[in-house]
Amino acid sequence: MGVLVVADHDNKALKAATLNAVTAAAAIGGEVVVLVAGHGCADAAKAAARVRGVAKVQAVDDPAYANLLAENTAPLVVREAAKHGHVLAPATSNGKNLMPRVAALLDVQQISDIIAVKAPDTFVRPIYAGNALATVQSADKVKVITVRATAFEAAPSEGGAAPVESLPAAGDQGLSKFVGQELSRSERPELTSARIVVSGGRGMQNGENFKTYIEPVADKLGAAVGASRAAVDAGFVPNDYQVGQTGKIVAPDLYVAVGISGAIQHLAGMKDSKVIVAINKDEEAPIFQVADYGLVGDLFEIVPELEKAL
């Protein structure tokens, strides 16, 4: 039996995390099938067909799936799941919203946020805010899984030539409706896919200081801007900046933590970064325990010097 990957997309292009989920699916073994459910999603389906390692793309184009509402998408995934032994989705907001409903409808346990595949029925996932790893073996007939994108390499987005098959819709379930959305626009890289992330914490004191100190450094480095939960809760920056267990999981080549003490919740979201640089006036701050480079001092003096040096 093959592995079904539920694509995360915007109807025009695949979200980057879908490529990581394809790699996880390939590690399980068997035919990798990508399900693209949306409205006006032909471009996203074509993009999925070009991904190396994908054997087939199943496209379902219907207004019911225009905004990937879990209530409408889940019955479709359940219908197709019967043909596969595994159903995977990236652990994005859409994936986390959809897959628990799929698991409930299938009456199986979801395996969340896997970071490794040991065998087709055995997976590794972090627990206790990433401070321990659990190896989970499932006997469920269909294994419903979300994939931590940062733990798997992205499958090549070009080089594949999978056929695209059109499937009928499962219809609007009438359980929810899309009202609207507010999207933040930025010229900077998207947080979860950026090679460099510069994050600020409670030590930034206010939102204006993010603009004055963090953003100029990020712009010179071509980096995304992140924040700790404390900074988000204080209203310094929007929610989509949040890095951590209850925010976004990132693993960039370089992570610069400015004025972040390093609570367990935050460390869970960034400690897999290749190089971590911490700037904090408290030499006992937990962030220094995971940092490759640490600088103790006043960030309002250090960060401007860093910007000048860049």
N, C-alpha and C positions, 0 to 999 in steps of 0.2 A: 504494500500500500504506500502511496506517496505522502508527501508533506504539503499541506496547504498553508500558504503565507497570505495573510490578509494585508493588502497594501494600504499604507497611510499615504494620502496624496491630497492635492488641492484641485483635482479634476483636470489640471493641466500638466503637472509634473509629479513624480514620486517624491515623497519626503525622504531625506537622506537615510533615516533610520530603517527604512524598508530594505535597503541594500544590506545592512547588517543582519537583519532578520533572515534574508536569503542565505547568507553565509552560515548562520546557525542551522537552518533547514538542511543545507547540504551536509553539515556535520552529522546530522541524524541519519542520513542515507535515504535512498529512494528518489523517486521522481519529485522534483520541486515544481509545484503549481502555484501561481500567484493569482489571487482573486482581486480584481479591481472593480469595486462597486462605487458608482457615482452617477453624476448627470452631466452629459457633455464631456465624458472622461476618456474619449478616444485617444487623446495625446498621452494621457497617463498610462493607458493600456499599451500603447506602442513603446513607451519608455520602458515598461516592465518587460516587454518582449525582447528588448535589446540587452537586458541584464544577463551577463554570462552565468551559466549554471541553471537558468530557468528553463524547464522543459515545455511548459505550456502556460498561457495566460487565459484566464476566464474573465470576461468583461460583462458587467451587468450595468446597463445604462438606463436609469429610470429616475424621475423626479424625487421618488421616495428616498434616494440615497445621495441627494445633492449635497447635504451637509453632514453625511456620515453619522446620523443619529443612531445611537446604539439600539434603540427600541425597534427600528426598522431593519437595521443591518444584521442583527443577531439571528433572526429566523432564516435569513439567506445563508449565513455562515453555517448554521446548524444543518440545513438541508444538504450543503455540499460536504460537511464534515463526515457524513456517513460513508463517503467514498475514500476517506483518508484515515490514517492512523494517528496523525498529528495535525493540530491547527496552531499556527504561530502568528503572532503580531508583535511589532515593536512596542516596547513599553513607553509609548508616548501618551499624551493625554487621550487621544482617540483609542489607542490600544487598551489602555487601562480602563476606559469607559466601556468598551465593547466586550472584552473577553470574559469578565465575570458573569455577564448575562448569558454569553454563549455556554460557559461551563454549567451554569444553573439549569439552562434548558436541556443540556445533555445529561444532567445529573452526574457530573464528574467533578473532581477537584481541580482547580486551576493551579498551575505551577508558575509562580510569578517571578519575573525579573531574573531569568537564568543568566549565568555568566560563563557556563561551560557545559558541553555535552560529553558525558562519560560513555553512554551507550544509548540506543534508541529509547530505552525506558528509564534512564538514569541521568539526572541533571544536577548541576551545582548552582545554588542561589545564596545570596548574602542574607544573613539574619542579624538581629540586634544592631541595627544601624551600620551594618557592614563589618562589625567587630568579630563576627564568626561566619563560617561558611557551612551550609548544610548540603549534604548529598542526598537527593530525594529520588526514590525509585517509585514509579507509578505502575499499577496493574490495570489502570483504566483502559477500556477499549479504544477510546479517543483521548489523546493527551492534549489538553488546552494550555498553551504556554505563551507567556510574554517574554520578550528578549531584551535584556539591557544592551542597548546599541553600542555603548562604549567598550563592551567586553569582546566584541567580534569585529574583525576587519570588514570593511564594506566590500561587497561583491562588485566586480567591475561593471560599470554602467553601460559599457559598450562591448560588442563582441558576440552577443547572443543573437539568436534568430528564432525565437520561439513562436509557434503559431498562436493566434488570438482567436478564441472561441467565444461567441456571444451566448449568454445564458438568459433565460427569462427571469424577471424580477419576482420576489416573494410578496411584493405589494406593501402599501402603507398600512401599518398596524393600527394607526389611529391612537397611539398611546402618548405621543408627544409631538410638538411642532417646533420648528425653528423660528425664533423671534428676531434675533439679530446678533451681531457680534461687533466688538470693538478691537481692531487690530492695531498693534503698535508698528510703526514704520521706522526703519533705521537703515542707514547706509552701511552700518557695521555688519560683520558676519553674524550669522545666527548662533546663539549661545552654545547649543549642543554640538554644533559641527565646527566651531572655531578652533584654529590651531593654537591661538593665544587668548587667554581670558584674564582680564583685570577686574578684580572684585573689591568692593568696599563693604565695610561693616558698620556697626554702631559707632565706632570711633570716628566716622566721617561727620558726625554731629547733625548734619542736615542735608537736604537734597541739593541745595545750591553748591555745597562743597563737592558733591559728586561731579557736577558740571565743571567746577573750577579746577579740581585736582585729578579725578579719575579719568574723565573723558578725554582730555588732551593727551594723556599717556597712552590710552587705548587707541586713539586715532593715529598716533605716531607709530605704534606697533602693528597697526592693522588688526586690532584685537576686538573681541566682544566684551561688553561690560556686564558684570554679574554683581550679585549682592548676597549678603547673608540674610537669614530670615529676620533677624533683629532689625536690620536696615529697612527691609520691606514692611515689616509690621509697624515701624515708626513712620512710614509714609515718605521715606526719603526717595524711593524709586518704585516703579510699578512691580506688580507681582511676577511678571514674566522675566524679571531679572534674577529671581531667586534661585540660588544654587543650594542643593541639600537634599536630604531624604524626602522632604515634602515639597521640594522644588524640582529643579532639573539636575540630572546626573551628567557631569562633564568629565572628560579625560583628555584635555588638550596637551600639546607638547610643552606649553609653559602656562602656569597658573600663578598669578600675582595676587596675593591676599593683603589688602591694605586696611588696617584698623579692624581686623577680624580676629576675635579671640580664639576661635576654633572649637565651638561646641560640637558634640558628637554628631548632631543632626547635620551640621554643615560639612564636617569631614567626610561623612558618608557619601556626599555628592561630588567630592573633588579629589579625594586622596589617591585616586588612580592616575592622576596627572603625571606626566613623565618628569617634569621639573616643577617644584613648588618653591616660590619665593614669598616670604612673609615679612611684612613691615608692621611692627607693633611696639608701643612704648612699654608694654608689660613683658619683661623677660621670662616670666613664668607662664605666659599664655600657652594653652595647649597646642595652638597652631604650629609652634616651633618644634613639636615632637614629630611632625610629619614633613616639615619643611626641609628642602635640600639646602636652601640658603635663607638665613634669617638676619634681619637688621633691626636692632632695638633702638628706638628713637621716636621723635615727634614726626608723625607722618606729614604734618603741614610744613615741615622743613625738608624732609627727605624726598617727598614726591615731586615738588618743584625742581629740586636738583636732578632727580632722575629724568624729568622731562627735558631739562636743558641738555643733559648728557646725550639724550637720544637725538 
